[in-house]
Amino acid sequence: MEHPFLIVVSIFKVLGLETLAGLAFEYKHVLYTWVVMALLIGCGYIASKKVDLVPSKLQNLFELILSGMEEFMVTVTGEEGRAFFPLTATIFIYIFISNLIGMVPGFYSPTASLNTTLSCALIVFFYTHYLGIKLHGTHYIKHFLGPVWWMVPLILPIEIIGHLARVLSLSFRLFGNMMGHELVLGILFMLAGAFFAPLPIMALGIFVAFVQAFIFFLLSVMYFTGAMEEAH
């Protein structure tokens, strides 16, 4: 089902840029990823442009969100988790805003595309093993071998499949939920938009957007923590 209205595509069409309009529609997940990035960079720049002991409202909001996330993560990972907090915080905020932006008429959730969610999942996957190798060196392979040597032929394939399944789990869970929400909203806007029928779904969508971003964040933290632990 085609998205009922995309503001950037409409602007290109009004300007007579049909080729750009077609590209913008075909790669709307990339286009609106850049919109989310620009929004976050702009807010971050404004919030940090003038850092005072008496913070502004935007600075206070950012500090409240980030400090809360950091303290929560440290309770799960320990003090060692602060090293990868910038990555996990970025993942959470990016996914949450990407989820929310689709509820604005004329905008599209980048996370409603499997390309976006898969790219986030691959970042988590590769950083997990980078972290394990960085901390444990060649001994990181013990995470995949099991407790005793004679179980290696059984444990190794299971561990490899399990780690690869993490990519599918992270990407498809987020993609499925956000794509389903996009489809429901699109149908309701076309059938009963004038009667405010989509409003209850939009209200529920805010909760879903937060929950899906939090689940992705929490699973990422758990994977990173597992890579940091010593193999048993």
N, C-alpha and C positions, 0 to 999 in steps of 0.2 A: 504494500500500500504506500502510495506517495504521501509525503508530508504535505498537509494542506497549505501551509504558508511558511516561507522562509524569507526573512526580511532582506538578507544580503542578496539572495537570488533575485528578489523583486527589484531591488535597487539596480542591479546590473541590467535587468530587462528594461527598466524605465530609461536607462542611459543608452539603450540600444546595443549593449555588449552581450549579445546572445551566446557567443562562445564562452565567455567568462561565466555567464549565468549557468550554462550547461556543466562546466567544470565545477562550479561552486555547489551545484546540486549533487553531482555525482560523488564529489569528495567532501560532502558537508561535514563529516566527522573531523576531517583535517581542518577545515575552515573554522569550525566552532571550537576546536582545540586551541587554535591560535587566539580566538576571542577570549577563551577562559584564561589562557596564559597572559594575554595583555591586561586583563582585569586584575589578576593576581599580582602581576609585576607592578601595575599602577598603584594598587592599594598598598603593597609592601613599600613602595617608594615614598608614598605620601605619609605612611605611618612612621617610617624611619628617617624621614627627611630632617625632622627636628625632634630628637629624642631628649626629653626633659625628665627631671626628677618628678615633676608634676605632669604626668602623661596626658596627652590629648585623648579624646574619646576613642578615636581609631587606634591609637597606640595602646590604650588601655584594653581595648577589645582583643587586639592581636596578642598582647602579653597574657591575657586571661586564657585565651584558647591554647596558646603554645605551652604555657606553664602547666595547665591542667593536663594536656596530652603527655608532656614530659614526665610529670609525677606519676601518672597512671602507668606509663611504659616502664619506668624504673621499678615500680612495684612488681612488675612481671619479670623483667630481665635482670634486675640488679643494676648497680652503678655502671657496669660495662656497657649497658644498653645506650647510654648517652652518646656513644660514638656514632651510632647509626640513626639517632633521632632526627637529624635533618632530612634524611631520606624518607623515613616513615611518616613524618609530619607533612612533607610535601605530597606524598601519595594520598594521605587522608584528605588534605585540603583540596587538592586537585580533583580527586574523584567526587568529593562532596559537592563542590561548585559545578562540576560537569554534570552531575545528576540533577542539580537544582535548575540549571540554566534552561533545560528543556521545558520547564513549566512556564517560561516566559513566552507569550505568543510571538511567533516569528523566529524563535531560536530552536536549536536542536541539541539534545544531549550527546556529546561525543561518546559517552559510555554506552549509548544504545547501539554502537557499532562494535562488532567483534574485533576489528583491527585495533581499536583503542584499548579495550580491556586486555587483549592478548599482549599488547606491547607493555602494559603495566605489569602483567603477570610474568613476562619474560625478564623484566628488570629485577623483580623480586627473586625469581629462580636463579639468575646468574649471580646476583649479589649474595644470596645465601651461600653458594658454594665458594665464591670469592672470600667471604668472611671466614668460612671453615678452613680453607687452605691457608689464609693469612695467619690465623691463630694457631693452627695445628700442623701446618706443613704437610708432609707426606702421610703423617699419622691420621689425617682426616679420612683416609680410605677406610679406617676401622669402623666409621659410622655405617658403612655399607656391608660389613662382613659378618656381623653377628657376634655373640659372646664366645663361641668355640669354633675352631677351625673346620671341623667336619660338617658344620651347618652352612658353610660359605656357599656351596652350589645352590642351596635353597634360599638363603637370606639375600644374597647379592641381586638376583633378578627381581625379587619382591621389592627391595629397597629402590632399585632403579625405576621400576614401574611406578612405585609410590611417589617418588620425587617428580617424575614426568606428569603424573596425574595431578599434582599440585597446580601445574600450569593450566590444565583443563578446568579444574575446580574453580580457581580464582577467576579465570576469564569468562567461562560460560555462566557462572552464577550471577556475576554482575551484569553481563550482557543480556541474559534472559530476563532478569527483573526490570532493567531499564528499557529494553525494547518492548516488553509487554506493556509497561506504563505509557510509553510513547504511542503505541497502537491504540490503547484504550482512550487516551486523551484525544488523539486525532479523530477517532470515530465519534466521540461525544461532541467535539467542537463542530464537526460537519453536520451531525444530526440535530443537536439541541444546544448549540453554543449560545444562542440568543436567550435561552431560558436558564442560563447559569448551571446547567446540569454537570459540567466538568468540575465545578468548585469542590464538591466532596472528594472526588478523586485527586484533585490537586492538593487538598489538605492532607490526605493520606500519603500522597507522593512525597511531601516534605519529610515525613517520618521514614518512608522507604529509602529516600535518598541518604539520610543520615545513617540508617541501619546498614545499608549496603557498603557505604564508605567505611564505617566502623568495623564491619566484618573483614573487609579487605585489609584494613590497617592491623587488626588484631591477629589475623592469620599470618601476615607478613612478620610481625613481631615474634610470633611463636616459631616461625621457620628460622628466623635469624638467631633466636635463643637456642634452638636445637643445634644449629651449626656451631655455636660457641661452646657448647657443653663437651666434656670429655666423653669419648666413646666407651661403652661398657662391654 
